[in-house]
């Protein structure tokens, strides 16, 4: 992993199980850095990291656009190195989440977004890998010019494939008796 090539910019979220920072390298590239709060930072959630890599590999095999995930050392707030994983943001003039897209884009995605046929495949894929965390901020839209259609990619698969050992979908569902809740287990 070597020395820290990325530097802390600001925190993105304050979740209980992990933190996400926006980071930047010397060339101005932006990435999002995930790391654990507890030390050692990955001890309890190794499965979430594995889930990310497995789900990303499966998504690529199916032709879905996904972010690249790689190990990194970040120079943190206190200038000390922090180990974790980065997901690089695509280099484009406009990069937004689905949540920030205008209403016209959401109402008529075929007109404003490339490869909309893959969006339907994404829904099926998320059901297949039991991804309970697909939200409107985990679908990234990007383009270089306002007259272009948006391209897109997916991020954040850590809670898929039954989640972490400490926050497993399986643990919650197996105690329930309702048949609809038992479908994901099959």
N, C-alpha and C positions, 0 to 999 in steps of 0.2 A: 504494500500500500504506500510506502514511502512517506514523504513529508506532506504537510497540508497544502493542497493547491487551491482549495476553496476557502472562502472566508464568510463568516456569519454576516447576514444583513439584518434580518428581523425574524421573530417567531411567527409562524403561521397559525398554530393551534396550541391549545393547552389541554390536550386529552390526558386522561389518567394513565394510560398504559404506554404512551409514547409521546414524543415531541416531534414537531415538524418545523424546521427552519428553512427560510429562503436563504440561499447562499449564492455567491458569485465568485467566478475565478478571475484571474488577471486579464483575460481577454474579454471580459464582460458577459460571458455565458452565465445563464441563470439555471439553478437546479434546486430541487427540494430534498432536504436531508432529513432522514428519519433516524431516531436513536432512542434508546431506552432510558428511562429515568433512574431505574435501580442499577446497582453495580453488582456483578458485572452486567453491562448494559443489555446483553442479549440472552441471559441465562434462561428466563422463563418463557420467552417468546421466540425461540429458535424456529418453532413451527410456523409462526407468522411470516418469518423471512423466507422459509422454504416454500410456503404457500404462494408468496409473491413470485418467486422464480418459477415454480411449477405452472402456475396460472398464466404467466407471461409466455412461457414456452408453448403451452397448449394454444393460447390465443394466436400466436404467430403461425403455428401449424395450420390453423383454420383461416389464416389470411386477415386477421383482425389487427388494426394498427394499435400498438401499445408502446408505452414509454420504455426506455432502456433503464435497467436498474443495475447499479454496480457499487462495490464497496468503496468507501472513501474515508479519509481523515480530514476533518474540518477544523480550522482555527476558530474556536468558539468565542463567546462573549468575553471570557477571561483570558483570551489569547492562548489558552491551553488546547492541545489537540483533543478532539472528540471522535471516536470511531462510530461509524454507522453506514447507511446506504443512501445513495443519491439517485434521484430520478431527474434526468436533464430535461429542461424545457426546450422545445424546438425553437430554433432561431427564425423568427418571423416578425414582421412589423406589428401585427395584431395577434395577440394570444389571449383568449378569454375562456372562461368555463361556460358550460351550457347555461348555467344559472344567470350569467351576465349577458347572454345573447338577447337581442331584441325580440319582441313578440312576433314580428314577421318571420324571423328565422324559425322560431318554435312552431308557428302555425303552418308553415309551408317549407319543411326542411329540404324537399327535393329541389326546390328553386335556389336555395342558398348554400347547400352542403354537398360536397362530393361523396360518392360511395354510400348513399343512404341505404342501399340494399344491405350493407354490412351492419347497419344499426339494428335491424331486425335480428340478424345473426348474433349480435351482442346480447340481446335480451335472452335468447335461447342459451347462449354460452354461460351467462351469469346464473341462470337457473341450473344448468348442468353442473357447474362448479360450486353451487350453493353460495354464491356471492351475495351476502345480505347487505353489503355496503356500497352498492352502485347508487350514487346520488347525482344531483345535477352539478356538483363540483368535481366529479371524477371523470367527466367527459370534457376534453379540452379541444377547443376549436381554434384554428389559426389560419392566417392568410397574410400575404404581403401587400396587396392592394385592395382598396374598398370595392372595386368592381369584380374581383375574383370571388369564386365560391370558396367557402371554408373547407379546409381539410380537417381531420380530427384524429385523436388518439385517446386511448383509455389509460387511466392510472389507478393505483391503489387496489390491490388484490389480497391484502394481508388477512382479511376476515373471511376469505373464501375457503373452500375445502375443509369445512367444519371448524374453521377459526383456530384460535390458540387453545392450548390446554386449559388455561385459566378462564377463557371466555368462549367455550365451545357451544356451537349450535346443537350438537349432539347431546350434550349434558342437559340443555334446557328442554329439548324435545322428548327425550326418552322417558321423562317423568310424566309427560302428558298422555292422556288417553284418547283424545280426539283424533279420528282417522286422518283428517287433513294435515295435522301437525306431524304425522308419522310418515307422510309421503317423501320428504327429503331423505329420510333414513334409508328408504328402499333405493 
